[in-house]
Amino acid sequence: MKLKLIGKNLDLTQSLKEQSEKKLEKLDRYFDEEVEVRAVLSVEKDNRTVEVTVFLPGTILRAEDTSDDMYASIDATIDILERQIRKYKTKLKKRYQDPKTIRFENIESLSEEETDESKIVKRKTFTLKPMMEEEAEMQMDLLNHNFFIYLNAETEEIDLLYRRNDGNLGLIEVEVER
């Protein structure tokens, strides 16, 4: 496992680095050494946020937790990731039939009450209209939605505009992998 620790609005002290590495090494038993893991530790006001992203070939696992204690956030984030791995074990096993990336023998199965499978219960179809970012923002606000998909008039690509938790906007520009 290749671990990259990043501090945001925070100086990563040696003890925090060591503790983070020690805790994140628990994930090592699930993955091969070649898996890249990025952990972003950030501080905003009284909130300590830990965001861990695991880059598997063709799949990304991500977990985030915020609390008033950085060490508690690290523990909670790792628990979330482990639960995700257990929950999606069967689906991951189908995708990675050759277990060079994930060590399935180290993943326990979930109990029946933990396997809350979700399903698509509603589908919508709509026509994308070419528009500028400002027009998409206005349309999103008029619809009172947290996100808006539109065809960018400048790039002729599909973009997704969304409202972030901090009240600002985020833009996801879609790139099709071929």
Phi, psi and omega in degrees: 000130177259112184258132176236116179262134180230132175256131180239119186058033187202134172272121179285104178287162180300319181293322179293319177299312182297316180295318179297313180299317180300314181291318182289339177296343175300330180287341183304327183290344180268339189234160174286164181297336186281353183284132179268132179234128178244127178241124178250118178254122184225157179233130175219113187056239180264007184263131176250115185247136175237126179237120181243129179237129179249121182261102175263157177298115179084356182215147175235129173256139182215140176217150182214144175214145178232133175208187179268002180230122183298319182293323177293322178295321178298311180300315182295321180295318179294321176299318179297315180297317179298320179295319177300316181298316179295317183296321184259015182307311183297316180293321178293323180296320177296321181287318183251071182293331176266104190284056177272340183260315184243136177267092186293334181294341180267001182256119177281151177280152178282152173286166185298324181287342179275343182271075179271084181291131176263161179216159179283121182250351180209141177234143177231148175233136176212159182266132178277130180252132177297130179205165178275165181302319182297319179293322178296319178298316180297317181297319178298316179294320180295325178277350182058045178254161176270350178212162179207128178259134181208166176265114182293120183294331181282314186262346185058031177246159177278129179237156177235119178260135181217155178268126180277165180299332180277003178094344178281178180252152173236153180230126176253118177262123187277132171239128181270125178272130181240000000 
